[in-house]
Amino acid sequence: MEILRIVVTGSVGAGKTTLIRTISEIDVVDTDKRATDEMADIKDSTTVALDFGRLTIADQQSLHLYGTPGQVRFDFMWDILIQKAHAYILLVNAHRPEHLRFDRKILHFLNQRVSIPHLIGLTHTDFADAWEAEDIAIALGLDPNNNYPPIIQINPTQPQSIIPALMNLVEQLAADVDPEMNNCSSIQSFGQM
């Protein structure tokens, strides 16, 4: 069986654990603990090591999804999880601009360690004060004159919102291996989910 490892990262409250719980076909392995610091104002529990879920996308192909902690004190897990990853998603909470500096730090950290397909997933875009994708790209330090990663809206509670993002990563991976692979049946069947 071919396993594609996808890391789901981002700041606290971006939707990492929710995304993995929503799309995983197995019970998610998580390391959530009660939030006891300033994070308790945002949510009741927080990931302290990782989340793990799985999604079969073809007969002999599955995605293993690894969620990172969103707090800097657990940043050593980013390094551990990204080392064997094939691709990653940086989830950005579009209505919390105060987290964008931290999201930029995560993006820089990962891009210094690996050169793999990735995308930016914007969550919480339904809030009235959510930032536009172009403004988030600027805040993340993405240069509009360079080819930067896809920026996709994702609702972590809806599988039909998550699947296009995962398909995008699988297509990027396939194109890296063989440019003709974008037409392969596993990608097409994955899109039918």
N, C-alpha and C positions, 0 to 999 in steps of 0.2 A: 504494500500500500504506500502510495506517495502522500507524504504529510507536508503541508505548507504551513509554516509557523508565522502567525500574524500577531504583532504586538499592538495593543490598544492603550494609548497613553494620553496624558493631559492633566490639567490641574484638578484640584478637588472639586467635585460636583459637576464635572463636565459630562458624565454619563457613561464612564468606562464599564463599571460593574453592571449597570442596567443594560447596556448594549450586549454584553456577553451573556447575561441571564436571558435576554429576549431571544437571541438567535441560537443559543447552544441546544443541541439535541440530547445532551446528557445533563445530569444534575451538575451545576457549576461548583467547582472546588473554589472556595474563597477563604480569605484570611481577614475578613472584616472584624473589626473590634469597635467597641463603643468609643466615640469621639469624646475626648476629655479636655481638649485645648480649644483654641479659637475656632476650630473646625466644627465644634458642636453647634455653633450659630448657623451653619450651613446645612449640616446633616447629622443624623443620629450616630451613624457608624462610618468607619473609613477603612480602606484597604491598607494593610500594613506590610504585606509581602507581594501577593499576586492573586489574580483570579484566573481560572482556567476553564475553558469550554471547548466543545468540538462541534463541527458542522461538516457532514459528508456532502461533497459537491459532485461526486461521480462515483462509479462502482469502486474504483481503487484509488480514490483521491479524497482527502479531507483537509479541512482547515483546523489547526489548533490555535485557539485564541488565548492570548496571555494579556491580562490587564495589569498595568503597573499601579503602584501607589501614586497618589497625586501630591504628596507632601515632600518637601525637599529633604527632610530628615531620613526618608527612605529611598533617596536617589541612587543608592548603591544597587537597588533592584533594577533600575533602568538599565544600568550597565550589564548586569547579569542576563536579563531577558533579551536585550537587543543583540547580543553577540551571535546567537544562532537563528535570529529571525530572518525570514525571507522578505518581509515587508512590514510597514507599520502605518497606523492611523493615529494622527494627533487630533484628539477631540478638543475643540475650543468652545467654551461656553460664551455664546455671542452676546449675552446680556450682562456679563460681568467683566467690563473692560479693565477692572483692577487686577484681573488674573492674566492679562495679555503679556505683561512683562515676564511672568513665570512661564507661560506657554512658549514665548520666544526662547527662553533659556533651555527648555526641554528640547525644542526643535534644534537649536544650535548644538546641544550636548549630543543628541543622537546622530546628527549629520557629521559631527567630527569623528564618530566612532565607526559608522557604517555608511555605505553608499548603496542603498537598496530602494526599491519602489516604496513610495509613501504618498499619503494624501492628508489634507486637512479636512476634518469633519466638523462642520458648524452645528452645534446643538443649541437648544433654547432660542431658536430664531423666531418663535411665535410670540415672544415678549415684545411689548411696544417699544422698549428701550434697547432692543437688540441692535448691534452694530451691523452694517452692511459688509459683505464679503470683501469688497475693495479696501475698506478701512481696516479690517482685520489683517489683510495681507500686508498693508503698510506697517501696522503695529508689530507684526511678526518679523519685519525686516525683509520681506520678500520683494525683490526687485522686479517691477513690471516690465523692464527691458530684457530680463532673462526669463528662461523657461522655468517657471516654478511649479510645484506640485498642484494637482487638481484640488479645488476647494469645492466641497459638496455639502449640502445641507443634510443632516442626519437627525432623525428622531429616534433616540435609543430605545424607545418603547414599542416601535413598530417594525416588524421584520421587513415589510415591503420598503421601508426607508433605508434599512441597513444593507440589504442584498445588493443594491446598485453600487454601494461603496466597496463591498467585498469583491464584486465582479470587476470593478475598476482595478483593484490591486492584482487580482488573478490575471487580468488581461495585460497589465504592465509586466508581471512576471513572465507570462507567456511570450510577450514581445521581446523581452530581454534574452530569452532562451532561443526562440525561433520566431522571427517576424511573421511567418505564415501561420503560427499557432493560434492567432486570434480567431480563426474560423473553426477551431477544434470543437468536437461534440461536447466535451465536458464543460467548456465555458458556456456553450449554447444551452445545455441542459440545466446548468446552474442558474441561468437567467430565467428559467421556467418555474423556479421555486416560488 
